[in-house]
Amino acid sequence: MDLVVQSPDELLAAVPHVLGFKPEESIILVPFGPGLPITRVDLPKTARDRDEVWDAIGDVYGRHAQPGARVGIVCITEDRRNAELASQHLSTHLDTVGITTHLRLWADGERWREFNTGATGLQTQATAERIATKTVLTGAVQPAANRASLAASLVGDREPLAQVLPEARAAAVTRSPSAERDWALDRLEQFHADGNRLTDVDGVRLLVALETISTRDALWEDMSTQNTPSHIALWTDLTRRAPDEVRAAPASMLGFASWLRGDGARAWCALDQVPPDRPHSMAAIVASALQNGLHPREWERHQAQMREISSEFDESFVPKPPGHHNQRDAPRAQPATDRHAPGR
């Protein structure tokens, strides 16, 4: 989703639509031009936190920086003084890798101030509604109220599938892996066509089939930039409904589909749904793409390389709990990162 903004008020109204949720106590790096990631970080509170934030994101920005690269720094907080310190710290370090800070913007939900020029203004409801209308017309999902609510949206009633899981496992033993793979592909094609929610029987059968790597890879390879909305709908539903025993695979599939569509916040929330005692190698690949700021459009170019990398990851990968991993969110127009504050 590309949004053209012409004022600080419009930029502030657009940020939630780009991230996928309304940021709170955050600092966001917004590129002006292609190539650089959009990064959201929990607003660092101390000098040590500010150093740790740069340590976490500096390599990515240094790697993607091109001549003439520019970013804007947006701070969402009531603490204007801390916003000024944090934005100046990032601006200084960005300059060392050849990236100019085009603006340093602070906002508290009502007012904004641009630190570079001293300009001030108000955040208006009219602007917020106008930007929201533009995104609705593109078919984009409206942003969640906050990151926590986005994560909560991936948790549903898991008992119905848990009850039919033993029967599904018993039935799977009587079928060949190739037959299950063919069935899974046919069921996926049917979902692409009608979008109807899978029954408990079909849902749990698909989850069991995903435990076979060849079936998982066949469904994974079906993903493209054209059908990601359908994949996101399917894997969101199954992640919500899957009991712990079979949730790692759909959560990883959702993470990849979300990254491919450019919704990195949802991708990280999906990885958080991988149960700690049910690690999954595909989750490591998604995390690597997010952490390294890999742009979704580069997937075809890197697909063969990433598949090689997948063989190097064992099943010991476990996404760290929320608040501890270096999250890298990829919104809809550019690669992006999302990171909680150090030490939280």
Beta strands, then each sheet from edge to edge (+ up, - down):
strand 1: 26-31
strand 2: 38-42
strand 3: 70-76
strand 4: 100-107
strand 5: 111-114
strand 6: 120-122
strand 7: 336-339
sheet 1: 6+ 5- 4+ 3+ 1- 2+ 7+
end
